[in-house]
């Protein structure tokens, strides 16, 4: 299984610590997404940091698209 956790609220939001944790199987693409709590002071690696904002947004709007992207770009990070 692979996993990726990301923040969905801006740093000034009271919900900042509520993140999405995605886990998936790269073989059959079955995935689960769940709300996870990540303390404010823990830095999460941002796999989309290099993307232009509109591309980023498109991926974050669709968990399956995001997983497609991550599957192609995460190898180096693991
Ligand atoms: Zn599988």
PDB file of the backbone (N, CA, C, O) and the ligand in Angstrom, with CONECT records:
HET     ZN  A 101       1
ATOM      1  N   UNK A   1       0.842  -1.199   0.000  1.00  0.00           N
ATOM      2  CA  UNK A   1       0.000   0.000   0.000  1.00  0.00           C
ATOM      3  C   UNK A   1       0.880   1.253   0.000  1.00  0.00           C
ATOM      4  O   UNK A   1       1.943   1.282   0.620  1.00  0.00           O
ATOM      5  N   UNK A   2       0.428   2.252  -0.686  1.00  0.00           N
ATOM      6  CA  UNK A   2       1.071   3.556  -0.624  1.00  0.00           C
ATOM      7  C   UNK A   2       0.157   4.500   0.129  1.00  0.00           C
ATOM      8  O   UNK A   2      -1.049   4.271   0.229  1.00  0.00           O
ATOM      9  N   UNK A   3       0.727   5.537   0.646  1.00  0.00           N
ATOM     10  CA  UNK A   3      -0.135   6.490   1.325  1.00  0.00           C
ATOM     11  C   UNK A   3       0.386   7.908   1.138  1.00  0.00           C
ATOM     12  O   UNK A   3       1.569   8.145   0.891  1.00  0.00           O
ATOM     13  N   UNK A   4      -0.547   8.830   1.268  1.00  0.00           N
ATOM     14  CA  UNK A   4      -0.214  10.243   1.135  1.00  0.00           C
ATOM     15  C   UNK A   4      -1.173  11.029   2.026  1.00  0.00           C
ATOM     16  O   UNK A   4      -2.389  10.841   1.976  1.00  0.00           O
ATOM     17  N   UNK A   5      -0.605  11.906   2.834  1.00  0.00           N
ATOM     18  CA  UNK A   5      -1.421  12.728   3.729  1.00  0.00           C
ATOM     19  C   UNK A   5      -1.232  14.186   3.366  1.00  0.00           C
ATOM     20  O   UNK A   5      -0.107  14.653   3.188  1.00  0.00           O
ATOM     21  N   UNK A   6      -2.335  14.897   3.257  1.00  0.00           N
ATOM     22  CA  UNK A   6      -2.212  16.307   2.861  1.00  0.00           C
ATOM     23  C   UNK A   6      -3.224  17.171   3.586  1.00  0.00           C
ATOM     24  O   UNK A   6      -4.283  16.707   4.010  1.00  0.00           O
ATOM     25  N   UNK A   7      -2.875  18.422   3.713  1.00  0.00           N
ATOM     26  CA  UNK A   7      -3.749  19.380   4.392  1.00  0.00           C
ATOM     27  C   UNK A   7      -4.745  19.955   3.401  1.00  0.00           C
ATOM     28  O   UNK A   7      -4.431  20.162   2.229  1.00  0.00           O
ATOM     29  N   UNK A   8      -5.938  20.206   3.887  1.00  0.00           N
ATOM     30  CA  UNK A   8      -6.964  20.788   3.021  1.00  0.00           C
ATOM     31  C   UNK A   8      -7.424  22.146   3.522  1.00  0.00           C
ATOM     32  O   UNK A   8      -8.196  22.832   2.852  1.00  0.00           O
ATOM     33  N   UNK A   9      -6.948  22.539   4.710  1.00  0.00           N
ATOM     34  CA  UNK A   9      -7.316  23.847   5.243  1.00  0.00           C
ATOM     35  C   UNK A   9      -6.080  24.728   5.309  1.00  0.00           C
ATOM     36  O   UNK A   9      -4.979  24.230   5.545  1.00  0.00           O
ATOM     37  N   UNK A  10      -6.243  26.020   5.107  1.00  0.00           N
ATOM     38  CA  UNK A  10      -5.102  26.936   5.199  1.00  0.00           C
ATOM     39  C   UNK A  10      -4.598  27.044   6.640  1.00  0.00           C
ATOM     40  O   UNK A  10      -5.314  26.723   7.589  1.00  0.00           O
ATOM     41  N   UNK A  11      -3.370  27.494   6.781  1.00  0.00           N
ATOM     42  CA  UNK A  11      -2.717  27.519   8.088  1.00  0.00           C
ATOM     43  C   UNK A  11      -3.469  28.381   9.113  1.00  0.00           C
ATOM     44  O   UNK A  11      -3.334  28.164  10.317  1.00  0.00           O
ATOM     45  N   UNK A  12      -4.246  29.339   8.650  1.00  0.00           N
ATOM     46  CA  UNK A  12      -4.944  30.203   9.606  1.00  0.00           C
ATOM     47  C   UNK A  12      -6.334  29.675   9.949  1.00  0.00           C
ATOM     48  O   UNK A  12      -7.101  30.341  10.643  1.00  0.00           O
ATOM     49  N   UNK A  13      -6.656  28.480   9.463  1.00  0.00           N
ATOM     50  CA  UNK A  13      -7.967  27.906   9.764  1.00  0.00           C
ATOM     51  C   UNK A  13      -7.931  27.138  11.082  1.00  0.00           C
ATOM     52  O   UNK A  13      -6.924  26.509  11.405  1.00  0.00           O
ATOM     53  N   UNK A  14      -9.026  27.186  11.846  1.00  0.00           N
ATOM     54  CA  UNK A  14      -9.090  26.381  13.068  1.00  0.00           C
ATOM     55  C   UNK A  14      -9.097  24.876  12.763  1.00  0.00           C
ATOM     56  O   UNK A  14      -8.864  24.056  13.651  1.00  0.00           O
ATOM     57  N   UNK A  15      -9.364  24.528  11.512  1.00  0.00           N
ATOM     58  CA  UNK A  15      -9.393  23.108  11.121  1.00  0.00           C
ATOM     59  C   UNK A  15      -8.098  22.645  10.486  1.00  0.00           C
ATOM     60  O   UNK A  15      -8.030  21.554   9.920  1.00  0.00           O
ATOM     61  N   UNK A  16      -7.084  23.464  10.580  1.00  0.00           N
ATOM     62  CA  UNK A  16      -5.810  23.173   9.892  1.00  0.00           C
ATOM     63  C   UNK A  16      -5.304  21.759  10.155  1.00  0.00           C
ATOM     64  O   UNK A  16      -4.716  21.137   9.271  1.00  0.00           O
ATOM     65  N   UNK A  17      -5.527  21.254  11.352  1.00  0.00           N
ATOM     66  CA  UNK A  17      -4.993  19.931  11.722  1.00  0.00           C
ATOM     67  C   UNK A  17      -5.798  18.767  11.145  1.00  0.00           C
ATOM     68  O   UNK A  17      -5.382  17.611  11.233  1.00  0.00           O
ATOM     69  N   UNK A  18      -6.940  19.079  10.561  1.00  0.00           N
ATOM     70  CA  UNK A  18      -7.720  18.020   9.901  1.00  0.00           C
ATOM     71  C   UNK A  18      -7.193  17.823   8.497  1.00  0.00           C
ATOM     72  O   UNK A  18      -7.301  18.709   7.649  1.00  0.00           O
ATOM     73  N   UNK A  19      -6.623  16.658   8.259  1.00  0.00           N
ATOM     74  CA  UNK A  19      -6.017  16.369   6.957  1.00  0.00           C
ATOM     75  C   UNK A  19      -6.707  15.187   6.312  1.00  0.00           C
ATOM     76  O   UNK A  19      -7.514  14.496   6.934  1.00  0.00           O
ATOM     77  N   UNK A  20      -6.371  14.970   5.052  1.00  0.00           N
ATOM     78  CA  UNK A  20      -6.863  13.780   4.369  1.00  0.00           C
ATOM     79  C   UNK A  20      -5.716  12.788   4.254  1.00  0.00           C
ATOM     80  O   UNK A  20      -4.620  13.131   3.810  1.00  0.00           O
ATOM     81  N   UNK A  21      -5.983  11.558   4.661  1.00  0.00           N
ATOM     82  CA  UNK A  21      -4.995  10.494   4.501  1.00  0.00           C
ATOM     83  C   UNK A  21      -5.503   9.519   3.450  1.00  0.00           C
ATOM     84  O   UNK A  21      -6.530   8.867   3.638  1.00  0.00           O
ATOM     85  N   UNK A  22      -4.777   9.425   2.348  1.00  0.00           N
ATOM     86  CA  UNK A  22      -5.146   8.485   1.282  1.00  0.00           C
ATOM     87  C   UNK A  22      -4.232   7.270   1.364  1.00  0.00           C
ATOM     88  O   UNK A  22      -3.027   7.401   1.580  1.00  0.00           O
ATOM     89  N   UNK A  23      -4.812   6.094   1.192  1.00  0.00           N
ATOM     90  CA  UNK A  23      -4.010   4.871   1.071  1.00  0.00           C
ATOM     91  C   UNK A  23      -4.524   4.119  -0.135  1.00  0.00           C
ATOM     92  O   UNK A  23      -5.730   4.044  -0.370  1.00  0.00           O
ATOM     93  N   UNK A  24      -3.607   3.566  -0.891  1.00  0.00           N
ATOM     94  CA  UNK A  24      -4.057   2.821  -2.060  1.00  0.00           C
ATOM     95  C   UNK A  24      -3.089   1.727  -2.432  1.00  0.00           C
ATOM     96  O   UNK A  24      -1.919   1.732  -2.050  1.00  0.00           O
ATOM     97  N   UNK A  25      -3.618   0.792  -3.187  1.00  0.00           N
ATOM     98  CA  UNK A  25      -2.806  -0.295  -3.716  1.00  0.00           C
ATOM     99  C   UNK A  25      -2.438   0.063  -5.149  1.00  0.00           C
ATOM    100  O   UNK A  25      -3.328   0.232  -5.983  1.00  0.00           O
ATOM    101  N   UNK A  26      -1.145   0.183  -5.458  1.00  0.00           N
ATOM    102  CA  UNK A  26      -0.757   0.572  -6.813  1.00  0.00           C
ATOM    103  C   UNK A  26      -1.100  -0.495  -7.849  1.00  0.00           C
ATOM    104  O   UNK A  26      -1.171  -0.201  -9.042  1.00  0.00           O
ATOM    105  N   UNK A  27      -1.311  -1.722  -7.402  1.00  0.00           N
ATOM    106  CA  UNK A  27      -1.656  -2.785  -8.337  1.00  0.00           C
ATOM    107  C   UNK A  27      -3.089  -2.685  -8.818  1.00  0.00           C
ATOM    108  O   UNK A  27      -3.338  -2.658 -10.023  1.00  0.00           O
ATOM    109  N   UNK A  28      -4.032  -2.629  -7.898  1.00  0.00           N
ATOM    110  CA  UNK A  28      -5.438  -2.664  -8.320  1.00  0.00           C
ATOM    111  C   UNK A  28      -6.141  -1.329  -8.131  1.00  0.00           C
ATOM    112  O   UNK A  28      -7.323  -1.211  -8.451  1.00  0.00           O
ATOM    113  N   UNK A  29      -5.442  -0.322  -7.619  1.00  0.00           N
ATOM    114  CA  UNK A  29      -5.960   1.033  -7.508  1.00  0.00           C
ATOM    115  C   UNK A  29      -7.105   1.194  -6.506  1.00  0.00           C
ATOM    116  O   UNK A  29      -7.742   2.246  -6.462  1.00  0.00           O
ATOM    117  N   UNK A  30      -7.371   0.169  -5.708  1.00  0.00           N
ATOM    118  CA  UNK A  30      -8.358   0.343  -4.656  1.00  0.00           C
ATOM    119  C   UNK A  30      -7.799   1.338  -3.650  1.00  0.00           C
ATOM    120  O   UNK A  30      -6.649   1.213  -3.227  1.00  0.00           O
ATOM    121  N   UNK A  31      -8.605   2.329  -3.261  1.00  0.00           N
ATOM    122  CA  UNK A  31      -8.086   3.301  -2.322  1.00  0.00           C
ATOM    123  C   UNK A  31      -9.085   3.634  -1.232  1.00  0.00           C
ATOM    124  O   UNK A  31     -10.290   3.438  -1.387  1.00  0.00           O
ATOM    125  N   UNK A  32      -8.562   4.139  -0.127  1.00  0.00           N
ATOM    126  CA  UNK A  32      -9.422   4.657   0.920  1.00  0.00           C
ATOM    127  C   UNK A  32      -8.920   6.048   1.276  1.00  0.00           C
ATOM    128  O   UNK A  32      -7.720   6.321   1.258  1.00  0.00           O
ATOM    129  N   UNK A  33      -9.850   6.904   1.592  1.00  0.00           N
ATOM    130  CA  UNK A  33      -9.506   8.250   2.028  1.00  0.00           C
ATOM    131  C   UNK A  33     -10.180   8.482   3.365  1.00  0.00           C
ATOM    132  O   UNK A  33     -11.356   8.163   3.538  1.00  0.00           O
ATOM    133  N   UNK A  34      -9.445   9.032   4.302  1.00  0.00           N
ATOM    134  CA  UNK A  34     -10.024   9.262   5.623  1.00  0.00           C
ATOM    135  C   UNK A  34      -9.501  10.571   6.198  1.00  0.00           C
ATOM    136  O   UNK A  34      -8.407  11.028   5.866  1.00  0.00           O
ATOM    137  N   UNK A  35     -10.312  11.160   7.067  1.00  0.00           N
ATOM    138  CA  UNK A  35      -9.882  12.346   7.782  1.00  0.00           C
ATOM    139  C   UNK A  35      -8.893  11.916   8.856  1.00  0.00           C
ATOM    140  O   UNK A  35      -9.198  11.047   9.673  1.00  0.00           O
ATOM    141  N   UNK A  36      -7.725  12.514   8.857  1.00  0.00           N
ATOM    142  CA  UNK A  36      -6.735  12.200   9.888  1.00  0.00           C
ATOM    143  C   UNK A  36      -6.289  13.490  10.565  1.00  0.00           C
ATOM    144  O   UNK A  36      -6.336  14.571   9.978  1.00  0.00           O
ATOM    145  N   UNK A  37      -5.861  13.351  11.804  1.00  0.00           N
ATOM    146  CA  UNK A  37      -5.426  14.513  12.578  1.00  0.00           C
ATOM    147  C   UNK A  37      -3.902  14.602  12.542  1.00  0.00           C
ATOM    148  O   UNK A  37      -3.209  13.678  12.966  1.00  0.00           O
ATOM    149  N   UNK A  38      -3.396  15.704  12.039  1.00  0.00           N
ATOM    150  CA  UNK A  38      -1.942  15.901  12.021  1.00  0.00           C
ATOM    151  C   UNK A  38      -1.637  17.204  12.756  1.00  0.00           C
ATOM    152  O   UNK A  38      -2.113  18.267  12.358  1.00  0.00           O
ATOM    153  N   UNK A  39      -0.844  17.127  13.830  1.00  0.00           N
ATOM    154  CA  UNK A  39      -0.555  18.332  14.603  1.00  0.00           C
ATOM    155  C   UNK A  39       0.012  19.446  13.721  1.00  0.00           C
ATOM    156  O   UNK A  39       0.756  19.208  12.770  1.00  0.00           O
ATOM    157  N   UNK A  40      -0.362  20.633  14.070  1.00  0.00           N
ATOM    158  CA  UNK A  40       0.007  21.841  13.354  1.00  0.00           C
ATOM    159  C   UNK A  40       1.524  21.965  13.099  1.00  0.00           C
ATOM    160  O   UNK A  40       1.948  22.483  12.066  1.00  0.00           O
ATOM    161  N   UNK A  41       2.318  21.486  14.048  1.00  0.00           N
ATOM    162  CA  UNK A  41       3.768  21.678  13.903  1.00  0.00           C
ATOM    163  C   UNK A  41       4.451  20.545  13.134  1.00  0.00           C
ATOM    164  O   UNK A  41       5.673  20.555  12.983  1.00  0.00           O
ATOM    165  N   UNK A  42       3.682  19.574  12.650  1.00  0.00           N
ATOM    166  CA  UNK A  42       4.311  18.525  11.855  1.00  0.00           C
ATOM    167  C   UNK A  42       4.269  18.904  10.372  1.00  0.00           C
ATOM    168  O   UNK A  42       3.199  19.126   9.806  1.00  0.00           O
ATOM    169  N   UNK A  43       5.434  18.973   9.763  1.00  0.00           N
ATOM    170  CA  UNK A  43       5.504  19.327   8.346  1.00  0.00           C
ATOM    171  C   UNK A  43       5.166  18.101   7.502  1.00  0.00           C
ATOM    172  O   UNK A  43       5.712  17.017   7.705  1.00  0.00           O
ATOM    173  N   UNK A  44       4.261  18.295   6.559  1.00  0.00           N
ATOM    174  CA  UNK A  44       3.925  17.206   5.645  1.00  0.00           C
ATOM    175  C   UNK A  44       4.603  17.474   4.307  1.00  0.00           C
ATOM    176  O   UNK A  44       4.537  18.594   3.800  1.00  0.00           O
ATOM    177  N   UNK A  45       5.253  16.466   3.726  1.00  0.00           N
ATOM    178  CA  UNK A  45       5.854  16.681   2.407  1.00  0.00           C
ATOM    179  C   UNK A  45       4.754  16.970   1.385  1.00  0.00           C
ATOM    180  O   UNK A  45       3.727  16.291   1.360  1.00  0.00           O
ATOM    181  N   UNK A  46       4.974  17.964   0.560  1.00  0.00           N
ATOM    182  CA  UNK A  46       3.980  18.355  -0.440  1.00  0.00           C
ATOM    183  C   UNK A  46       4.413  17.846  -1.813  1.00  0.00           C
ATOM    184  O   UNK A  46       5.287  18.421  -2.462  1.00  0.00           O
ATOM    185  N   UNK A  47       3.776  16.752  -2.236  1.00  0.00           N
ATOM    186  CA  UNK A  47       4.153  16.126  -3.509  1.00  0.00           C
ATOM    187  C   UNK A  47       3.744  16.987  -4.699  1.00  0.00           C
ATOM    188  O   UNK A  47       4.186  16.739  -5.821  1.00  0.00           O
ATOM    189  N   UNK A  48       2.906  17.993  -4.471  1.00  0.00           N
ATOM    190  CA  UNK A  48       2.403  18.811  -5.579  1.00  0.00           C
ATOM    191  C   UNK A  48       3.052  20.187  -5.618  1.00  0.00           C
ATOM    192  O   UNK A  48       2.630  21.063  -6.372  1.00  0.00           O
ATOM    193  N   UNK A  49       4.080  20.368  -4.799  1.00  0.00           N
ATOM    194  CA  UNK A  49       4.659  21.707  -4.630  1.00  0.00           C
ATOM    195  C   UNK A  49       5.134  22.327  -5.941  1.00  0.00           C
ATOM    196  O   UNK A  49       5.097  23.546  -6.103  1.00  0.00           O
ATOM    197  N   UNK A  50       5.578  21.491  -6.870  1.00  0.00           N
ATOM    198  CA  UNK A  50       6.157  22.014  -8.105  1.00  0.00           C
ATOM    199  C   UNK A  50       5.104  22.375  -9.149  1.00  0.00           C
ATOM    200  O   UNK A  50       5.438  22.945 -10.188  1.00  0.00           O
ATOM    201  N   UNK A  51       3.855  22.056  -8.893  1.00  0.00           N
ATOM    202  CA  UNK A  51       2.824  22.243  -9.911  1.00  0.00           C
ATOM    203  C   UNK A  51       2.237  23.643  -9.889  1.00  0.00           C
ATOM    204  O   UNK A  51       2.170  24.276  -8.836  1.00  0.00           O
ATOM    205  N   UNK A  52       1.809  24.130 -11.056  1.00  0.00           N
ATOM    206  CA  UNK A  52       1.083  25.402 -11.082  1.00  0.00           C
ATOM    207  C   UNK A  52      -0.244  25.254 -10.329  1.00  0.00           C
ATOM    208  O   UNK A  52      -0.817  24.165 -10.297  1.00  0.00           O
ATOM    209  N   UNK A  53      -0.734  26.335  -9.726  1.00  0.00           N
ATOM    210  CA  UNK A  53      -1.922  26.273  -8.863  1.00  0.00           C
ATOM    211  C   UNK A  53      -3.132  25.609  -9.509  1.00  0.00           C
ATOM    212  O   UNK A  53      -3.855  24.873  -8.839  1.00  0.00           O
ATOM    213  N   UNK A  54      -3.370  25.856 -10.806  1.00  0.00           N
ATOM    214  CA  UNK A  54      -4.582  25.288 -11.410  1.00  0.00           C
ATOM    215  C   UNK A  54      -4.451  23.771 -11.583  1.00  0.00           C
ATOM    216  O   UNK A  54      -5.435  23.038 -11.481  1.00  0.00           O
ATOM    217  N   UNK A  55      -3.236  23.316 -11.842  1.00  0.00           N
ATOM    218  CA  UNK A  55      -3.007  21.869 -11.966  1.00  0.00           C
ATOM    219  C   UNK A  55      -3.199  21.195 -10.598  1.00  0.00           C
ATOM    220  O   UNK A  55      -3.853  20.159 -10.477  1.00  0.00           O
ATOM    221  N   UNK A  56      -2.609  21.818  -9.586  1.00  0.00           N
ATOM    222  CA  UNK A  56      -2.756  21.382  -8.193  1.00  0.00           C
ATOM    223  C   UNK A  56      -4.210  21.213  -7.795  1.00  0.00           C
ATOM    224  O   UNK A  56      -4.620  20.194  -7.239  1.00  0.00           O
ATOM    225  N   UNK A  57      -4.974  22.257  -8.105  1.00  0.00           N
ATOM    226  CA  UNK A  57      -6.373  22.268  -7.732  1.00  0.00           C
ATOM    227  C   UNK A  57      -7.150  21.136  -8.407  1.00  0.00           C
ATOM    228  O   UNK A  57      -8.007  20.495  -7.798  1.00  0.00           O
ATOM    229  N   UNK A  58      -6.823  20.909  -9.687  1.00  0.00           N
ATOM    230  CA  UNK A  58      -7.494  19.844 -10.426  1.00  0.00           C
ATOM    231  C   UNK A  58      -7.243  18.495  -9.757  1.00  0.00           C
ATOM    232  O   UNK A  58      -8.150  17.671  -9.643  1.00  0.00           O
ATOM    233  N   UNK A  59      -6.013  18.279  -9.319  1.00  0.00           N
ATOM    234  CA  UNK A  59      -5.690  16.998  -8.670  1.00  0.00           C
ATOM    235  C   UNK A  59      -6.361  16.886  -7.303  1.00  0.00           C
ATOM    236  O   UNK A  59      -6.854  15.823  -6.927  1.00  0.00           O
ATOM    237  N   UNK A  60      -6.372  17.998  -6.565  1.00  0.00           N
ATOM    238  CA  UNK A  60      -6.935  17.944  -5.213  1.00  0.00           C
ATOM    239  C   UNK A  60      -8.456  17.811  -5.234  1.00  0.00           C
ATOM    240  O   UNK A  60      -9.064  17.446  -4.228  1.00  0.00           O
ATOM    241  N   UNK A  61      -9.062  18.105  -6.371  1.00  0.00           N
ATOM    242  CA  UNK A  61     -10.514  17.968  -6.483  1.00  0.00           C
ATOM    243  C   UNK A  61     -10.950  16.548  -6.776  1.00  0.00           C
ATOM    244  O   UNK A  61     -12.146  16.258  -6.758  1.00  0.00           O
ATOM    245  N   UNK A  62     -10.033  15.676  -7.038  1.00  0.00           N
ATOM    246  CA  UNK A  62     -10.397  14.313  -7.386  1.00  0.00           C
ATOM    247  C   UNK A  62      -9.382  13.346  -6.803  1.00  0.00           C
ATOM    248  O   UNK A  62      -8.219  13.331  -7.205  1.00  0.00           O
ATOM    249  N   UNK A  63      -9.829  12.547  -5.862  1.00  0.00           N
ATOM    250  CA  UNK A  63      -8.892  11.618  -5.218  1.00  0.00           C
ATOM    251  C   UNK A  63      -8.310  10.632  -6.221  1.00  0.00           C
ATOM    252  O   UNK A  63      -7.140  10.264  -6.118  1.00  0.00           O
ATOM    253  N   UNK A  64      -9.109  10.199  -7.187  1.00  0.00           N
ATOM    254  CA  UNK A  64      -8.576   9.207  -8.121  1.00  0.00           C
ATOM    255  C   UNK A  64      -7.545   9.843  -9.054  1.00  0.00           C
ATOM    256  O   UNK A  64      -6.562   9.200  -9.422  1.00  0.00           O
ATOM    257  N   UNK A  65      -7.767  11.114  -9.440  1.00  0.00           N
ATOM    258  CA  UNK A  65      -6.778  11.804 -10.267  1.00  0.00           C
ATOM    259  C   UNK A  65      -5.484  12.046  -9.484  1.00  0.00           C
ATOM    260  O   UNK A  65      -4.379  11.918 -10.011  1.00  0.00           O
ATOM    261  N   UNK A  66      -5.663  12.399  -8.218  1.00  0.00           N
ATOM    262  CA  UNK A  66      -4.505  12.638  -7.358  1.00  0.00           C
ATOM    263  C   UNK A  66      -3.660  11.368  -7.232  1.00  0.00           C
ATOM    264  O   UNK A  66      -2.432  11.413  -7.312  1.00  0.00           O
ATOM    265  N   UNK A  67      -4.334  10.246  -7.036  1.00  0.00           N
ATOM    266  CA  UNK A  67      -3.614   8.974  -6.902  1.00  0.00           C
ATOM    267  C   UNK A  67      -2.892   8.625  -8.200  1.00  0.00           C
ATOM    268  O   UNK A  67      -1.763   8.136  -8.173  1.00  0.00           O
ATOM    269  N   UNK A  68      -3.540   8.874  -9.330  1.00  0.00           N
ATOM    270  CA  UNK A  68      -2.866   8.649 -10.614  1.00  0.00           C
ATOM    271  C   UNK A  68      -1.570   9.446 -10.683  1.00  0.00           C
ATOM    272  O   UNK A  68      -0.525   8.931 -11.081  1.00  0.00           O
ATOM    273  N   UNK A  69      -1.658  10.690 -10.295  1.00  0.00           N
ATOM    274  CA  UNK A  69      -0.476  11.550 -10.338  1.00  0.00           C
ATOM    275  C   UNK A  69       0.597  11.049  -9.381  1.00  0.00           C
ATOM    276  O   UNK A  69       1.762  10.921  -9.757  1.00  0.00           O
ATOM    277  N   UNK A  70       0.204  10.770  -8.156  1.00  0.00           N
ATOM    278  CA  UNK A  70       1.173  10.354  -7.143  1.00  0.00           C
ATOM    279  C   UNK A  70       1.865   9.048  -7.531  1.00  0.00           C
ATOM    280  O   UNK A  70       3.060   8.869  -7.298  1.00  0.00           O
ATOM    281  N   UNK A  71       1.097   8.148  -8.120  1.00  0.00           N
ATOM    282  CA  UNK A  71       1.673   6.872  -8.537  1.00  0.00           C
ATOM    283  C   UNK A  71       2.803   7.083  -9.535  1.00  0.00           C
ATOM    284  O   UNK A  71       3.786   6.342  -9.535  1.00  0.00           O
ATOM    285  N   UNK A  72       2.663   8.086 -10.378  1.00  0.00           N
ATOM    286  CA  UNK A  72       3.685   8.340 -11.387  1.00  0.00           C
ATOM    287  C   UNK A  72       4.848   9.154 -10.852  1.00  0.00           C
ATOM    288  O   UNK A  72       5.901   9.194 -11.488  1.00  0.00           O
ATOM    289  N   UNK A  73       4.697   9.801  -9.711  1.00  0.00           N
ATOM    290  CA  UNK A  73       5.730  10.742  -9.261  1.00  0.00           C
ATOM    291  C   UNK A  73       6.310  10.439  -7.891  1.00  0.00           C
ATOM    292  O   UNK A  73       7.202  11.150  -7.428  1.00  0.00           O
ATOM    293  N   UNK A  74       5.824   9.406  -7.241  1.00  0.00           N
ATOM    294  CA  UNK A  74       6.267   9.182  -5.857  1.00  0.00           C
ATOM    295  C   UNK A  74       7.432   8.213  -5.729  1.00  0.00           C
ATOM    296  O   UNK A  74       8.049   8.128  -4.667  1.00  0.00           O
ATOM    297  N   UNK A  75       7.738   7.496  -6.775  1.00  0.00           N
ATOM    298  CA  UNK A  75       8.776   6.462  -6.703  1.00  0.00           C
ATOM    299  C   UNK A  75      10.055   6.989  -6.060  1.00  0.00           C
ATOM    300  O   UNK A  75      10.621   6.357  -5.168  1.00  0.00           O
ATOM    301  N   UNK A  76      10.490   8.126  -6.513  1.00  0.00           N
ATOM    302  CA  UNK A  76      11.756   8.685  -6.030  1.00  0.00           C
ATOM    303  C   UNK A  76      11.719   8.991  -4.531  1.00  0.00           C
ATOM    304  O   UNK A  76      12.750   8.973  -3.860  1.00  0.00           O
ATOM    305  N   UNK A  77      10.536   9.266  -4.025  1.00  0.00           N
ATOM    306  CA  UNK A  77      10.418   9.687  -2.628  1.00  0.00           C
ATOM    307  C   UNK A  77      10.336   8.498  -1.663  1.00  0.00           C
ATOM    308  O   UNK A  77      10.362   8.685  -0.447  1.00  0.00           O
ATOM    309  N   UNK A  78      10.238   7.293  -2.194  1.00  0.00           N
ATOM    310  CA  UNK A  78      10.005   6.172  -1.274  1.00  0.00           C
ATOM    311  C   UNK A  78      11.178   5.226  -1.149  1.00  0.00           C
ATOM    312  O   UNK A  78      11.105   4.246  -0.407  1.00  0.00           O
TER     313      UNK A  78
HETATM  314 ZN    ZN A 101      -4.341  -4.497  -4.729  1.00  0.00          ZN
END
